[in-house]
Amino acid sequence: MDIKIENNCIRRIQRSELQNCFSFWDFENNSEKRKRIEREIDNKIRTMHAYILNGKYVAGMPLCPVDNKTIYLSYLVVKEEYRNQGIGTKMIKYALQTSKNEGYSYVILKVDNDNTEAEKLYKKLGFAEIEKSCEITKMRIDL
Ligand SMILES: CC(C)(COP(=O)(O)OP(=O)(O)OC[C@H]1O[C@@H](n2cnc3c(N)ncnc32)[C@H](O)[C@@H]1OP(=O)(O)O)[C@@H](O)C(=O)NCCC(=O)NCCS
């Protein structure tokens, strides 16, 4: 599913497009990590999705199936200068809709306990805490 927002779109990206995301994903100089991610894309362990604004990749989000009911939304990032404009919200809503369309029942994610802004956003969109350790909170939403 692609979502079009005026001149913008959120869509699944191919591994060949990963290089367009290096300004917000940090594995440009980490060839181990990059190879692992490419392998996971090839093996369908994860799909990568980006917010493309007038041709510029400004946010990204991997979605990883955990089992046949659950998608793990791992590390959503919006490029710093594009934050607080609703892009993160749109990415999360897209993740929920896409996962639901594909027949999944839950989306889960993990957030660092000191990342209060991100946690607040997830709660606002309906995620609830299901587990908490001293560093990380695990959250889930029913689709
Ligand atoms: C967390 C993160 C993804 C949020 O992305 P974002 O695009 O800034 O999120 P949004 O703009 O949708 O929402 C953030 C705030 O902007 C507000 N907002 C939403 N739409 C807006 C708009 N059109 N104009 C102005 N503000 C808006 C939201 O209400 C929200 O405010 P709130 O905190 O008072 O609820 C982003 O801060 C980020 O990349 N952080 C670093 C990486 C990270 O920590 N990722 C999370 C890992 S778990």
The ligand as an ORCA input file, in Angstrom:
! r2SCAN-3c Opt
* xyz 0 1
  C       9.927     10.299     17.540
  C       9.887     10.866     16.122
  C       9.889      9.719     15.116
  C       8.576     11.675     15.976
  O       8.475     12.143     14.648
  P       7.767     13.532     14.293
  O       7.634     13.595     12.840
  O       8.467     14.657     14.977
  O       6.349     13.301     14.987
  P       5.031     14.195     14.807
  O       5.364     15.486     14.165
  O       3.988     13.371     14.177
  O       4.581     14.412     16.290
  C       5.432     15.097     17.179
  C       4.700     16.299     17.720
  O       4.374     17.213     16.686
  C       2.998     17.522     16.741
  N       2.469     17.675     15.371
  C       1.853     16.744     14.644
  N       1.473     17.260     13.450
  C       1.909     18.546     13.421
  C       1.843     19.577     12.468
  N       1.246     19.418     11.261
  N       2.445     20.751     12.774
  C       3.037     20.925     13.967
  N       3.133     19.968     14.922
  C       2.555     18.803     14.657
  C       2.362     16.339     17.400
  O       1.152     16.705     18.032
  C       3.401     15.954     18.373
  O       3.280     16.786     19.488
  P       3.011     16.201     20.893
  O       4.347     15.640     21.303
  O       2.606     17.353     21.683
  O       1.996     15.123     20.735
  C      11.071     11.823     15.839
  O      11.160     12.749     16.903
  C      12.426     11.130     15.715
  O      12.814     10.713     14.620
  N      13.169     10.998     16.824
  C      14.509     10.380     16.817
  C      14.428      8.890     16.598
  C      13.563      8.236     17.640
  O      13.697      8.485     18.821
  N      12.666      7.359     17.158
  C      11.762      6.604     18.026
  C      12.381      5.278     18.309
  S      11.335      4.317     19.348
*
